[in-house]
Amino acid sequence: MFVDRNVQPLLDRLLKDDRILLLAGARQTGKTTLLRHLQKQLEGQSQSVRLLTFEDPLFLGEVNQHPENLFQYVPKPDTEHIFVLLDEIQHLEDPSNFLKYIYDVYKDRIKLVVTGSSAFYLDEKFHDSLAGRKRIVPIYSFCFSEFLRSKNRLDLAEEVRKNHFFVTGKKRQLLRPVRRELLAHLQEYACFGGYPGVVLEPDVDEKKFRLQELHQSLLKKDVADAGIKNEYAFYSVLKLLADQAGNLVNALEISNTVKVSRTAVDRYLHVLRKSFIVESCPPFHRNVRKELSKMPKYYFYDPGYRNAILGSFGRLSDRLDSGVALENLFFSECCKAGVQEIRFWRTQDGKEVDFVLDGARAFELKVDAERFNPAKHASFVKGYPDVPLRPVGWQAQEALEMLDFCC
């Protein structure tokens, strides 16, 4: 089953310029499926198109020898324009050299669309020589509206897309029966996340199994690609991040706990970020003397992935870590909605605000929005009168709730 992705309009626009279009993201987020969809779309427009994968060892070996060997598999264009779609570009020994060569020689005749798993690996191989020649588009696991689309609730998906808080700045107004159904879907999404293979699996136990398998297989591949020798330490750091999501991350403390060097911990965090598993949330500050300015927090791009690491799949409101789970869900949806700057605010004496978005709006996450105490945040309000602070609850009839921020 193909699920329309929210990124499709952007891809349609980018197909019309000559830059290399690179779809990058975690493994099994639907990049290959999206590439095949683009192939059908272009063929339906009577365009000349070829799709190849670098998981084919013969094709990989030929192109590794010289970029021109691509034309053993693709007709060499003379005057005709052709779309060349290449899956898993990171398998090439020198993908930047290959892409630069094809672009520089054939950009007026060939449009390259490529996918790559593990952005860490791409960072190692994609050099400055591609500056101005490529456009990277991240492909995440399903956001909530794509999740709804996978459930064939296209009407609800469109309602979520057009009215979310980042567009209107207001609470979404919904009829009670529709809101009840949306919250039920949101509960499932918060539990099992948005990896397409997991979302499309109807059996709950099989969902859990798929997530556990996904976690194990993805990390093994990323560990291998990154050349990490101490797998146990790497997994231990990941488990700590899952257990302490939303807390300040002190790399030195982690290194002491896991008993590896600080340099190794920094390397592990880099790999996890560039593999689209976690992302850092840095501190927001304008007064460095009073506010914490170094240690970030970390959250997971997919809530189901974090739950798989912890082995915890309970309802969000029933969990011991319900507040952290809500924060992670909020952070994830903000990332997928394209919020440019997601930060937290914290002072040296421990006063804190969960999220400051684009330096313009602040939010405090509460499972029960009625427990929000404005007095606890008076110092933030006084220090930043131009940044309005509002509470966000898991469910709330009147106040802002998590549903208002789903994209």
C-alpha positions in Angstrom: 0.0 0.0 0.0 1.4 3.4 -1.0 0.6 6.2 1.4 0.8 9.8 0.0 3.6 11.7 1.8 3.3 15.3 2.9 6.7 15.9 1.2 5.3 15.2 -2.3 4.5 18.8 -3.3 8.1 19.8 -2.4 9.5 16.9 -4.5 7.3 17.8 -7.4 8.8 21.3 -7.4 12.4 20.1 -7.0 12.0 17.7 -9.9 11.8 20.7 -12.2 15.3 22.1 -11.4 18.6 20.6 -12.4 20.1 20.0 -8.9 20.6 16.5 -7.6 17.7 15.6 -5.4 18.8 13.5 -2.4 16.2 11.8 -0.2 18.0 11.1 3.1 16.6 9.5 6.3 16.6 6.5 8.6 16.3 3.0 7.2 12.9 1.7 6.4 11.1 5.1 6.4 9.8 4.6 2.9 12.5 6.2 0.7 12.6 3.3 -1.8 8.8 3.2 -1.9 8.8 6.9 -2.6 11.4 6.5 -5.3 9.2 3.9 -7.1 6.2 6.2 -6.8 8.2 9.0 -8.5 9.1 6.5 -11.2 5.4 5.7 -11.9 4.5 9.4 -11.7 7.2 10.4 -14.2 6.3 7.5 -16.5 2.7 8.7 -16.4 3.8 12.1 -17.6 5.6 10.3 -20.6 9.0 11.2 -19.2 12.1 9.0 -19.8 13.0 7.5 -16.5 15.3 4.7 -15.1 15.4 3.3 -11.6 18.4 1.4 -10.3 19.7 0.3 -6.9 23.2 0.1 -5.6 22.2 -2.9 -3.6 22.8 -4.8 -6.9 26.5 -5.8 -6.6 27.1 -5.9 -10.3 25.8 -2.4 -10.9 27.7 -1.2 -7.8 30.9 -2.7 -9.0 30.7 -1.2 -12.5 29.9 2.3 -11.3 32.6 2.2 -8.6 35.1 1.7 -11.5 34.0 4.8 -13.3 30.9 7.1 -13.4 30.6 6.6 -17.1 29.8 3.0 -16.5 26.3 4.2 -15.4 25.5 4.2 -19.2 25.9 0.4 -19.4 22.5 0.4 -17.6 21.0 3.8 -18.6 20.8 5.0 -22.2 23.3 7.8 -22.7 21.3 11.0 -23.4 22.2 13.0 -26.5 19.5 15.6 -26.7 16.7 13.8 -24.8 16.2 14.5 -21.1 16.1 11.6 -18.7 15.4 11.1 -15.0 17.8 8.7 -13.3 16.6 7.4 -9.9 19.3 5.7 -7.8 18.5 3.9 -4.6 21.0 3.5 -1.7 23.7 5.8 -3.0 25.7 5.4 0.3 27.0 2.0 -1.0 29.2 3.7 -3.5 32.9 4.0 -2.5 32.9 7.7 -3.5 29.3 8.9 -4.0 30.3 12.6 -4.1 32.7 12.1 -6.9 30.2 10.1 -8.9 27.4 12.6 -8.4 29.6 15.6 -9.2 30.8 14.0 -12.4 27.4 13.1 -13.7 26.0 16.5 -12.7 28.8 18.6 -14.2 28.8 16.7 -17.5 25.2 15.9 -18.0 23.1 18.3 -15.8 21.2 19.7 -18.9 20.2 16.1 -19.9 20.0 14.1 -16.7 18.1 14.8 -13.5 19.4 12.7 -10.6 17.2 11.6 -7.8 19.0 9.5 -5.2 18.2 8.0 -1.8 20.6 7.4 1.0 20.2 5.8 4.5 22.3 6.9 7.4 23.0 10.6 6.9 26.2 10.0 9.0 27.6 7.9 6.2 26.6 10.5 3.7 28.4 13.2 5.7 31.6 11.2 5.6 31.5 10.9 1.8 29.7 13.9 0.5 32.3 16.7 0.2 32.0 20.4 -0.4 32.4 19.6 -4.1 28.6 19.1 -4.2 27.8 22.6 -2.8 25.2 24.2 -4.9 24.7 21.0 -6.9 22.4 19.1 -4.5 19.1 19.6 -2.5 18.7 17.3 0.5 15.2 16.4 1.6 14.8 14.4 4.8 12.4 11.5 4.8 11.1 10.7 8.3 8.8 8.0 9.5 5.1 8.9 9.1 3.9 12.0 10.9 0.4 11.9 12.3 -1.5 13.0 9.2 0.4 10.4 7.1 -0.5 7.8 9.8 -4.2 8.8 9.4 -3.8 8.4 5.6 -2.5 4.9 6.1 -5.7 4.1 8.0 -7.8 5.4 5.0 -9.0 8.3 7.1 -8.2 10.8 4.3 -10.7 13.3 5.7 -9.2 13.4 9.1 -5.7 13.5 7.6 -6.6 16.6 5.6 -8.2 18.2 8.6 -5.0 17.7 10.6 -2.8 19.0 7.8 -4.7 22.2 7.1 -5.5 23.3 10.7 -2.5 22.4 12.8 -1.2 25.0 15.2 1.9 25.9 13.0 -0.5 27.2 10.3 -3.3 28.8 12.4 -1.6 29.5 15.7 -4.9 28.5 17.3 -6.5 25.5 19.0 -8.1 23.1 16.5 -11.9 23.1 16.8 -13.4 19.7 16.1 -16.8 18.0 16.7 -16.6 15.7 19.7 -17.1 12.4 17.8 -14.3 13.3 15.4 -12.0 14.5 18.2 -12.6 11.2 20.1 -11.6 9.2 17.0 -8.5 11.4 16.4 -7.4 10.9 20.0 -7.8 7.2 19.7 -5.5 7.2 16.6 -3.1 9.5 18.3 -2.9 7.1 21.2 -1.8 4.3 18.8 0.6 6.6 17.1 2.2 7.6 20.4 2.6 4.0 21.3 3.9 2.4 18.1 5.1 5.4 16.1 5.2 6.0 12.3 7.5 3.5 10.7 5.5 2.4 7.6 5.9 -1.3 8.1 4.8 -1.1 11.7 1.9 1.2 11.0 0.5 -1.0 8.2 0.7 -4.1 10.4 -2.7 -4.8 12.0 -1.7 -7.1 14.8 -0.5 -5.4 18.0 1.9 -8.2 19.0 3.4 -8.2 15.5 3.8 -4.4 15.7 5.9 -4.9 18.8 7.9 -7.6 17.2 8.5 -5.5 14.1 9.7 -2.5 16.2 12.1 -4.7 18.2 13.4 -6.3 15.0 13.7 -2.8 13.4 15.7 -1.5 16.3 18.1 -4.4 16.3 18.6 -4.6 12.5 18.9 -0.8 11.9 21.4 -0.3 14.6 23.6 -3.3 13.5 23.7 -1.8 10.0 24.5 1.7 11.3 27.1 0.4 13.7 28.8 -1.5 10.9 28.6 1.5 8.5 30.1 3.7 11.2 33.0 1.4 11.9 32.1 1.2 15.6 33.9 -1.6 17.4 32.3 -1.5 20.9 28.7 -2.4 20.0 27.8 -3.0 23.7 28.8 0.6 24.6 27.0 2.0 21.7 23.8 0.2 22.6 24.2 1.3 26.2 24.4 4.9 25.2 21.3 4.5 23.1 19.5 2.9 26.1 20.5 5.8 28.3 19.2 8.3 25.8 15.9 6.5 25.7 15.6 6.2 29.4 16.7 9.9 30.0 14.9 11.6 27.1 14.2 15.1 27.9 17.0 15.3 30.5 20.2 17.2 30.1 22.8 15.0 28.4 26.3 15.3 29.9 28.6 13.3 27.6 31.3 13.1 30.3 28.8 11.5 32.8 27.7 9.0 30.1 31.3 8.1 29.3 31.9 7.4 33.0 28.7 5.3 33.2 29.4 3.3 30.1 33.2 3.2 30.7 34.3 4.5 27.3 36.1 7.7 26.4 34.3 11.1 26.1 35.4 11.1 22.4 33.7 7.7 21.9 30.4 9.0 23.4 30.6 12.1 21.2 31.1 9.8 18.2 28.1 7.6 19.2 25.8 10.7 19.6 27.0 11.9 16.2 26.2 8.6 14.5 22.7 8.4 16.2 21.9 11.9 15.0 23.1 11.4 11.5 21.2 8.1 11.3 17.9 10.0 12.1 17.4 8.0 15.3 17.7 10.9 17.7 18.0 14.7 17.5 19.5 17.2 20.0 17.5 19.9 21.5 19.9 22.7 22.4 19.3 25.4 25.1 17.7 28.7 24.3 19.3 31.7 25.9 20.0 35.4 25.6 21.7 35.8 29.0 24.6 33.3 29.1 25.5 34.3 32.7 22.2 33.2 34.1 21.1 30.5 31.7 22.6 27.0 31.0 24.4 27.3 27.7 26.1 24.0 26.9 24.4 20.7 27.6 21.6 19.7 25.2 18.6 17.4 25.6 17.9 14.5 23.2 14.7 13.2 21.8 13.8 10.4 19.4 12.4 11.1 15.9 10.0 8.2 16.2 8.1 7.6 19.5 7.6 3.9 18.7 11.3 3.4 18.3 12.0 4.8 21.8 9.2 2.6 23.2 10.9 -0.5 21.6 14.2 0.3 23.2 12.5 0.6 26.6 10.1 -2.3 26.0 7.3 0.0 27.1 4.1 0.1 25.0 1.5 1.3 27.5 -1.0 4.0 27.0 0.7 7.4 27.2 -1.4 8.6 30.1 -0.8 5.4 32.1 3.0 5.4 31.8 5.4 6.3 34.6 7.3 8.4 32.0 4.1 9.9 30.5 5.5 13.5 30.7 8.7 12.5 28.9 6.7 10.5 26.3 4.5 13.5 25.6 7.5 15.8 25.3 9.1 13.4 22.8 5.9 13.2 20.7 5.7 17.0 20.6 9.3 17.3 19.6 8.9 14.7 16.9 5.9 16.3 15.3 7.6 19.7 15.4 10.6 18.3 13.5 8.3 16.7 10.9 6.3 19.9 10.6 9.6 21.7 9.6 10.0 23.9 12.7 13.5 25.3 12.2 14.6 25.9 15.7 13.4 23.8 18.7 15.1 24.6 22.0 14.5 24.4 25.7 15.0 27.1 28.4 16.7 26.4 31.7 18.5 28.5 34.3 21.4 27.6 36.5 19.0 27.3 39.5 16.8 24.8 37.7 13.9 26.9 36.4 12.8 25.4 33.0 10.5 25.7 30.1 10.1 22.6 27.9 10.2 24.1 24.4 10.9 27.5 22.7 10.1 27.3 19.0 11.9 29.6 16.5 12.6 31.9 19.4 9.1 33.2 19.2 6.7 30.9 21.1 7.2 28.8 24.3 5.3 25.8 25.5 5.2 23.7 28.7 4.0 20.1 28.2 1.7 18.6 30.8 -0.2 15.4 30.7 -2.9 17.3 32.6 -2.9 20.9 31.4 -4.8 22.0 34.5 -1.6 21.3 36.5 0.2 24.1 34.7 1.3 26.7 37.3 2.2 30.0 35.7 4.0 31.2 38.9 6.7 28.6 38.3 7.6 30.2 35.0 7.5 33.9 36.1 11.2 34.4 35.5 10.9 33.3 31.9 7.8 35.5 31.3 9.6 38.4 32.9 12.8 37.8 31.0 11.1 37.2 27.6 7.9 39.3 27.5 8.0 39.0 23.7 7.8 35.2 23.8 4.3 34.0 24.9 4.3 30.9 27.1 1.3 28.5 26.9 0.7 25.0 28.4 0.0 22.0 26.2 -1.9 19.0 27.6 -2.3 15.4 26.4 -6.0 15.9 26.2 -7.8 19.2 27.0 -11.2 20.4 25.9 -10.3 24.1 26.3 -6.5 24.5 26.6 -4.0 23.6 23.9 -3.5 19.8 23.6 -1.0 17.5 21.8 -3.5 17.1 18.9 -3.3 20.8 18.1 0.4 20.3 17.2 0.2 17.2 15.0 1.2 17.8 11.4 
